């Protein structure tokens, strides 16, 4: 009894010592950070917003939020932590809009950098009058929607997009940035000329193909591991004014992807190719065709989608003010005539280029008004090789995802040739691979619960593993080093080398849980 009492007292003493040490460490961290000479400010109070993300499942409370007003604020904060040496437990997470799914832009007891605070830096558009090919210089915290609005004033726009534009430049470039234009232009990381980066040692470096090219390629698709993107130079092209937007349906997956692949081939004249799966949705036609006009209203009204799995091909043709609309329509008609969709299911729409690119925001506004935006999002984004996509579809769309689920299931192919293998982004090693995005929301009381959706996601991953599908996760999430090593495959050694070169103390982007903080 006496021994137990002694052990208990000793344990309590030890815990108190640890708590005291942590408290001392905390307060010394706080006072040293408070002494930093910053143009912006460090907020130690209002930190809860920075502990949330779009996934709505992970919550790590940071010590402070940095609102930088200049790149030197970011460099000072990181340099300060770097100088504290390997014993400091402080980490730094850049936060774009916090649209991550599993806490990737969060840090427990570290510093979150609110990248949008850099946003007042002016966007600088360079037109063909000053340079051979137009580009725009933007802050790493800039939203793509703002870049669109600004560049359109000059009749220009970036070439490659994401489906949703209220994301930041640094956030999408840390992943890849993919949408229906990627088959032609590659992902957003293939359309950047130059970056300004703050490394994990607090150095401010410019990088491009020619200057610090190892850092440049490492940061693109690098999950924020090697540096914080504070500025980016993005390629522009002449902006179209209008978009002819078309949706057609297929019953057969093979026919659907055969046509998608035909449309992403080199001689294709369309500008955007995507698609989605419609699973067992009674009356859904009335939904997805909203604001689309059927080419043949009578036949379309007789088409029944009830209880079936269908595949919707979505394409777009851009055109300019001076283009002849009839010629454009005729061209689209000719392209469509070579496809084998269900003939009664041709739906078209005509919108401005801006409205087309910002289309997901319309859904955001609707979902927000119903309180269905800030719900958990157990999303699963996959890159599936062309050689196994049919088997994947049979197993996943045919057997696992048979219930109605709340959220789109997007499927479209991209050309590997448009991706630069020197970047950190990981894709399957085939000429064509498919983005399969299963974007399920867990609306309380309405749909499957989060746990059920996560179990289903796990079944998809296990099925794919057992069937040898050879997929890669996009916006990857893993919990063990072994899984990360396997994800990066042949790129792993280079990824580790770059980490030890640019962020040797593992200060940056701890939310991915790839590299533990150096001891
Ligand atoms: P955050 O979530 O804040 O950050 C993402 C990661 O990047 C974190 O690790 C963070 O630390 C790091 N990071 C942020 N800023 C910087 C920086 N300046 N420098 C270095 N690292 C940084 N993606 C697509 O590719 N295509 C799509 O069509 C697409 N559609 C989407 C639609 C919706 C509705 C949502 C919510 C997301 C979509 N995404 C899409 C995913 C999107 O690309 C990611 O969420 C991405 O993380 C960008 O979000 P963010 O700017 O909020 O970055």
Boltz pocket constraint, residues with backbone or C-beta under 6 A from the ligand:
constraints:
  - pocket:
      binder: B
      contacts: [[A, 54], [A, 93], [A, 94], [A, 95], [A, 96], [A, 97], [A, 98], [A, 99], [A, 100], [A, 101], [A, 104], [A, 105], [A, 106], [A, 115], [A, 140], [A, 141], [A, 161], [A, 162], [A, 163], [A, 164], [A, 166], [A, 167], [A, 168], [A, 169], [A, 170], [A, 171], [A, 172], [A, 174], [A, 175], [A, 176], [A, 177], [A, 178], [A, 179], [A, 223], [A, 224], [A, 227], [A, 228], [A, 229], [A, 230], [A, 360], [A, 475], [A, 509], [A, 511]]
      max_distance: 6.0
